[in-house]
Each structure stands twice: as C-alpha cells, then as structure tokens.
Amino acid sequence: AFVGYINFIAAKLNCFAYISSVRSLHKLAQNVNEHKNNLYDNTFTKSIQSLQLVALSQHPDIMQDYVRIEIVDNNNKHKKLAWLKFYDNTNVKSWENEKRFYAYLNSRNCKLHNILTALWSCKSDKCRIKINDAEKQLVDKYTTCYTAPGSDIKQLSDLIRLQSLWLTPQRITQAVINIIQAIQSLHLNNIVHGSISADAIIFIIPSKDNNVALLSKFINWALDTKKTDKKEENITLKNDDIKDFTELCHHLCSYCRQQIHRRTNNNPSSPSLVSNVNKEIAIWALLDKT
C-alpha cells in the first residue's frame, strides 16, 4: 500500500501546481499512517536551568552537526539522551531563526508530526559540558539541545555519503512517508519549512514502529498567517517546500540507482549469494520506480 502512496505523491509533486499540489499533499498525509501517537510534544524552554550535560564521547567533535550527550538532574538519578548542535558567530542568524521557530511552537502549543524536538537554546556562556569528568565551556558558540525517541540519530545526507547498510529501501520508503506527514502538519499550521534537503532529514536509530525519520533544520522557516493580500506569494512559499521535497526524492532515486549499479557489478561466487544479490537489486529497483 505504501508503494501506491509514494507513486501517487510523486505524480502530484512533479506537476508543481500551486493549489492542487498543496491539497494533494494534505490529502495524502491524512491517509498515510493515521495513528495519533506519531505526534511529538515540542517542549521548548529558554534556559538549561541547573542540569548537568555529560558528553558520551571522550573527544566529541563539536564541528559535526550533532554531539550526543546525557542530561543529568541535580540528584544524579534521572538521565536523558539528547543531542547538542553548535553554531558560531558566522551562522548565529540560523541559530536565532530556529530558536524563534521552537518558541513559536511552544507559544501556540502546536502539535506536529515527525518534527525533531528542541529542549532549549542558549549562548556559550550559559552552557558547560562535562568531558572526561572535566567541565568545559565553549567560547563563542551558540547551542541548541534536541531530543528524539532513539539511542542515536543520523542525518540522511551522512547515511548516503557513507553508503550505510542501515539505509535500506524499506527505511527510505517509510522515511518519505514520515516527511510527507511532517510537511503536511507544518502547512496545516501555516508554517513553511523553507529548506527541505537530505541535511534536514534525521533518522532515528533504532527506529520505533513506523517512526523512522524526523524533519529538522528550521533555519529558513516562514509563517503564513493568511492575513495578507499577497495570497499568491504564500502559496508559492508552500510550493517551494513541495519542490524541495521533490528534489529530495530525485536525490533518493539517484542513490537507488547507485545501489543497483554496485550490486550488478558485484560477482558473487555461490548460487545463494547470487540469489540474495538479485533480490536486493529487485528491491532497490522497485523503490527507484516509486
């Protein structure tokens, strides 16, 4: 059934029609996986309060997109996995824009599908991380702390770049459905993402039920209040989200073809391996057609 859904949305997205494309996206996402437990609360606060942040790596690379940490309360009893993302002075506007996005969600009590949850944002002078039992303060950094229902998170762009075996056709298909739901819920709340790409797609590892991927990176978001006479401009903004999503689908199709090419050029010796490779090629080819 989900292959049919993906076929349907791909056909509609390729049209790039303003109103019809938006309505088709809304209709599809309402029909796909209607379970209400896919909603994540957007619990955003303005400060860290008095929590302890412990890096789970002895030498965390703060230049990477997400650093996995453990949040510990004062009594050292309750611990929670989280991820920190750091911004420097050159991209502080991106940090401020995303901070405003989560603050808006909190002020309106918005309930969205498959959106990466932010706990808080702060400047470097308020954020100290314990690394190897030594507390360190990051200078000239701006920080946002995220949480997700998994033991790890990975960007789709990194999984593609690393040719990760974890990125299976089944997970890609479910991720597309999850992101359709995310876009639909944003648009129904008059919110435009503004920069949907492989960098903005977060995979939950391990995934739970049908929750495989989350939408993140709200650094170019926009609000459509529908109180302006520039209605065509607002529709264009939402249509840009759909165009970006279509480009993402094209990117995934290219990845599928790469996987088919890799397996086609692989010459296994045993008949059982040949059979397994042929099955993998058939699965990747089916996903590519969607």
Secondary structure as the mmCIF struct_conf table of DSSP 4:
data_model
#
loop_
_struct_conf.conf_type_id
_struct_conf.id
_struct_conf.beg_label_comp_id
_struct_conf.beg_label_asym_id
_struct_conf.beg_label_seq_id
_struct_conf.end_label_comp_id
_struct_conf.end_label_asym_id
_struct_conf.end_label_seq_id
HELX_RH_AL_P HELX_RH_AL_P1 PHE A 2 LEU A 13
TURN_TY1_P TURN_TY1_P1 ASN A 14 CYS A 15
HELX_RH_AL_P HELX_RH_AL_P2 TYR A 18 ASN A 31
BEND BEND1 VAL A 32 VAL A 32
HELX_RH_3T_P HELX_RH_3T_P1 LYS A 36 ASN A 38
STRN STRN1 LEU A 39 TYR A 40
STRN STRN2 THR A 45 THR A 45
BEND BEND2 LYS A 46 SER A 47
TURN_TY1_P TURN_TY1_P2 GLN A 49 SER A 50
STRN STRN3 GLN A 52 ALA A 55
BEND BEND3 LEU A 56 HIS A 59
TURN_TY1_P TURN_TY1_P3 ILE A 62 MET A 63
BEND BEND4 GLN A 64 ASP A 65
STRN STRN4 VAL A 67 VAL A 72
TURN_TY1_P TURN_TY1_P4 ASN A 74 ASN A 75
BEND BEND5 ASN A 76 ASN A 76
STRN STRN5 LYS A 79 TYR A 87
HELX_RH_3T_P HELX_RH_3T_P2 ASN A 89 ASN A 91
HELX_RH_AL_P HELX_RH_AL_P3 VAL A 92 ARG A 108
TURN_TY1_P TURN_TY1_P5 ASN A 109 ASN A 109
STRN STRN6 LEU A 112 HIS A 113
BEND BEND6 ASN A 114 ASN A 114
STRN STRN7 ILE A 115 ILE A 115
HELX_LH_PP_P HELX_LH_PP_P1 LEU A 116 LEU A 116
STRN STRN8 THR A 117 LYS A 123
HELX_RH_3T_P HELX_RH_3T_P3 SER A 124 LYS A 126
STRN STRN9 ARG A 128 ILE A 131
TURN_TY1_P TURN_TY1_P6 ASN A 132 ASP A 133
STRN STRN10 ALA A 134 GLN A 137
TURN_TY1_P TURN_TY1_P7 VAL A 139 ASP A 140
STRN STRN11 TYR A 142 THR A 147
BEND BEND7 PRO A 149 SER A 151
STRN STRN12 ASP A 152 GLN A 155
HELX_RH_AL_P HELX_RH_AL_P4 LEU A 156 ARG A 161
TURN_TY1_P TURN_TY1_P8 LEU A 162 GLN A 163
TURN_TY1_P TURN_TY1_P9 LEU A 165 TRP A 166
HELX_RH_AL_P HELX_RH_AL_P5 PRO A 169 LEU A 188
TURN_TY1_P TURN_TY1_P10 ASN A 189 ASN A 190
STRN STRN13 ILE A 191 VAL A 192
BEND BEND8 GLY A 194 GLY A 194
BEND BEND9 SER A 197 SER A 197
HELX_RH_3T_P HELX_RH_3T_P4 ALA A 198 ALA A 200
STRN STRN14 ILE A 201 LYS A 208
TURN_TY1_P TURN_TY1_P11 ASP A 209 ASN A 210
STRN STRN15 ASN A 211 LEU A 215
BEND BEND10 ILE A 219 ASN A 220
STRN STRN16 ALA A 222 LEU A 223
BEND BEND11 LYS A 226 LYS A 226
BEND BEND12 THR A 228 ASP A 229
HELX_RH_AL_P HELX_RH_AL_P6 LYS A 231 ASN A 265
BEND BEND13 SER A 269 SER A 270
HELX_RH_AL_P HELX_RH_AL_P7 PRO A 271 LYS A 289
#
